[in-house]
């Protein structure tokens, strides 16, 4: 058995050390804002949570115009923005009648970028992730929403050339799509990946080959019903007990350990969970623990 360690220190800055994203230096533990509009305590609690995240060293925020009021909350909480804050948004979907729908056509991507710029109150987005809708989880493109990747990359490249985008990222993509996008420049890749979900291993392998930052979504397991959560897996729980940590911290620390260019964007509406997630950045898993988790 590995000797117990002290719980990770939530005050370590920058959380998880530093990585690079589209030419910017970021803490390896960032914050995904998608859940903010569900915050218990409403708008005030959401604003406080954003400010606390930045106070704790987070300088990479992952947002999207289709995340309800989240862009407005980011602006209200943090503008004028700190010089080191990296704002990353996502395009490829829109809200219609209270539901998300695919919005994949080039002109729709441009409109979404403009919406992000307007609500966030910036002239340039550090990174825009193109959320493809070819495969689960979530949206599947149909009809005129089935758009070839090259057309989308061409539109986003034009926006980058115009200075409205710093880098182009990809989300929910295959290894072949990443390979296809390489000539356009890939700032990062976001796919469903966790200690329990490894289907994206070929994509991660390609990111390793080209030193592309890897930003796993659902890092603690899917929020969709019927899919397991990393925090409940017996091996994750056992490692956490041995290290004097929490299952969430172990699952996040494993992601940091498996690739040097992993950047985390775990989201929450709970200040205690925020501090727990950030504290994962100072948890160093022993090699034997990593090997055990690898075998899940």
C-alpha angles and dihedrals in degrees: 000000000000115000112256117259129210114264113270115273111246093202095066109124126234093027110237093359122274137307136173129252123179092335094313127111113236138174109258089235111063132162132256111212099197095106096049097098088061093056115140104238093036128235097348093054091048092052091048091050093053092049092048091051091054091044088055092055104269111144102162116079121184113205143145137204089240093058091095112245095346097112090051090050091051090052094046093048102042114018125146080051124223111257092243097049113117114204115202122184137181134226134189102083139062138193119252125171092344093308134098116246131183114266102180105143116111094243089052091051090053092049091051092051090051091049091052092049092049099048096039089048097229135123094217137030113217092219134000116199118211107220106208118207102206099109142014147311100078127334123036118195118234136179114349089000090075097097128171115248095234092060091052093047090050092056094046091046089054089052089049091050088052090055096247094111128041098195140359118233131185128226131193094004140145127240089253091055092050089050090050091051097048095094089057092053121256115223095186144333125233118196138153103272137146142139085282100038115059104155090113094061092114089055092048090050090055091048089053090050092054100032092243116163112252117215109183117202120209087029091171094043131283123314088213114107118257095030121106125253121226091225090065099049111114095226093049090048092048093051091048092052091050093050097043089241136110128266091244091054092049093050092049094043089053090057091052090048099051095060130018092217097053113129118191126215103178110168132208143159094216120089091210091053090047091056091044092053093047091048089059086075092074096046111104113197116216113241091250091055091050089050092051092050091046088061095057 
